[in-house]
Amino acid sequence: MRAGGRVAGELAVPGDKSISHRALLLGAIARGSTRARGFLAGEDCLATARALESLGVRLEWPTPTEVIVHGVGPQGLVAPPGPLDLGNAGTAIRLLMGLLAPQRFGCTLRGDASLMRRPMERVAAPLRQMGARIDTCDGRPPVVLHGGAPLRAIDYALPVASAQVKSALLLAALGAEGITRLREPAPSRDHTERMLRAFGAEVEQQGATVSLRGGQSLRGTTLEVPGDFSSAAFFLVAGALAAETPLVLRNVGVNPTRTGLLEILRLMGADIRVQRREAQGAEPSADLEVRRSTLRGIRVPEALVPLAIDEFPVLFIAAAAAEGETEVSGAAELRVKESDRLAAMAAGLGVLGVEHRLKPDGLWLRGQGTWRGGHIDSRGDHRIAMAFAVAALRAREPLEIADVANVATSFPGFEATARAAGLQIERH
């Protein structure tokens, strides 16, 4: 990455990863066909697609960003010929645990070296309470589902706000007897609840409790997948740092359970304007316009942390450029992502010379406007790599970012999009 630069213009980011995963999974067990337009053809979502094909689901691809899922119904999946390899896709492996728990056959789920280190008991333990027979390896993959056990509804309080855990349990609840009730300590992404309703399921929400009656059949449908807010986040921060003229992001998903970063950046003084688009389905979208802004450090409200959990790597870059101190607490979930994102960001900020202090559940740092360059180890984490690509806009010397292959898991074409916006990326 060459140091400095400006960003401007209009761009579109790829389809939402979370919604794309769920479109495949719910479409697979629906009756009839489901068409998803704007699908994210990134490595994570393609891993889900390959897994479903191994489970007997036929997929058609009219274009690279449009998929037709020919649903097999709730009991139409078949035993795969071998273990399902989910690559780096944490969403895929956890949601498949819920989807496959009610099935009659057994299955083994595994992934790449990074995924094999990630915790699975947060999903496996409540699924066992429902009656599922599941084994993990010291709490991590491979995950072995033995199948054949009837599931029963549970009333369960999630220890932490987690859309993946909630979604896995809702998928399992479809095949369980009775009404499953899940209570969250704070709001998390509600894509699964919205999509279940789009497929014809009745999902009740009362305060912090979501309820789903087992035995409901899903009907195939047509879905429009908006641009991924988590991908747009890198350019929102890039614009706040270096857009002398407006940078516009078209058709970005603005589900309120996803846009915590938008609120945090505005609290920091970012000039971001939201132009809502006409509704095209269950998920709201908007065009986002951002300009260079004078940012100030803040104590991030803990209520916003679950609503911005995937965006914290690039938020820390914004904080490093802000005036004063920024402190984040209540973000221990970042320790168990594709990498320990708190530790990875702290290490990278140290390379840049940004004053910081790593905490068990967050990070404190003092902004300084510009910083030195150097060698950044992304630890194979796509969001760490893209965050430090944005950091180059305020660097005084070049930044070299290592281990960036996994950027394709969530943002295929990131380099081309970033160059079009004005980032000075060079490949070595």
Phi, psi and omega in degrees: 000123173285151184283147173079193179119173177230159176235152180189173174102196178238143177208162175238141177259160181297167181299158184295127183293315182299316181291322180297315175306311186290327177300317178295311187292314180288323176299326182296322184259008175277165172265126183095185186261150177236133178246124179243116178260143184085014182303142177275109179271051175268168186301321181298311182291326177292331174296320175297317180300315180296321179298316181294323176297323176294337179268009174095013181264131180267131179241142173239148183234086176302323174218168179298338181248020176223130182228141173249122181256119179270098186296148181249002181084172187294335181242020184266354177292151180239158180297132179287160180289345180195188178301147176268123181262113183264011177060237182257011192272094177295321177299316183298312185293321183287319180290326176294329175303317178288318181297321186270345183305321181277358186285160183280341185254163177267165184196147176244133181246134179214184180196199181282183185300322180293314181295327182291351177262356189269147186286137181241347184293336179298335174264317185298319185298309178293330176295324175297323177299332178280351179110357181290148176254107187224136174242142170237170179257096184054039177085000183235169177298159004289148176257125180249116175258124185273337175071169174085353182265129177293139181261148176238151180295154176227160170249112194226131175262116180292130180297324177226155177289116183213115178294327180293315179295311180303315183294318178300318181290325176294321177296317177295324182298332178300329181257015182253156177273127179103188182254119177272133178237128182238130180245131181253144176287341178202159181296144171230176184309138182247026180302321183294315179299315179298317183287324175303317178296321179298331178272005174097005180277151174266118179236126181256139177234118176232105184060236182269008184248129174248137184233142180219128178275132180289161177087000180284141176264142177263148178247134177304152186209181174248133185235139172253120182264114179285172176298148186283119180299324180296328175284320178297333184304323181297324182275335171298315179290319178303317179295319179296332180274328195209022179262093178292328169243159191301143169253125185245129177250119186269140170052058179261137176295131180234041172307128185297343175276005181241345195257030176303323180300322179301315179293319181296314180298322178294322176298330179277355178103009182291140178268092181236127181246136185246120176248104183297143175260161177298135183299133178242013181162205184286341186254124178287152177219166183202161166267133182247131180240127183230145178233160175304135187223153171273108184269149176233146179292149180218166164270116185291124179302129183297334179296336180272348185300310180296338182274000180221021193298324181278347185263000185296326178305313181283333174298322179296330175292317176300318181295325179294335179266356185275161175276125178094197188260143172236137179227134177239129175230164178076022184243036180299338178303334179294344179290339188238034172271202181304332170221177167284094189292332175295312181293320181295317179291320178299317180297316180294319177297326176297320177300321181285347181086019179276128179293127184206166174218122179279132179244162179302326184236023181175203186206140171246140175209159178246121181291153181215008172082302176228167182207170180281172177265199179142190184261123181250128173266111181282353180057030178071014184257118185301321184285329175294315181299313182290327178298316181284339170298319177294324181300335180299337180298333180248009181278149178269340177228167182298151174249134174248121184249121183261156172064060188252008185301328185285359174304328181293346180294327183239337187219072174299136181084015181303315184300315181295318179296317181295318178297319179299327179283337178127355177291142187260079184267134173235138178265138175235000000 
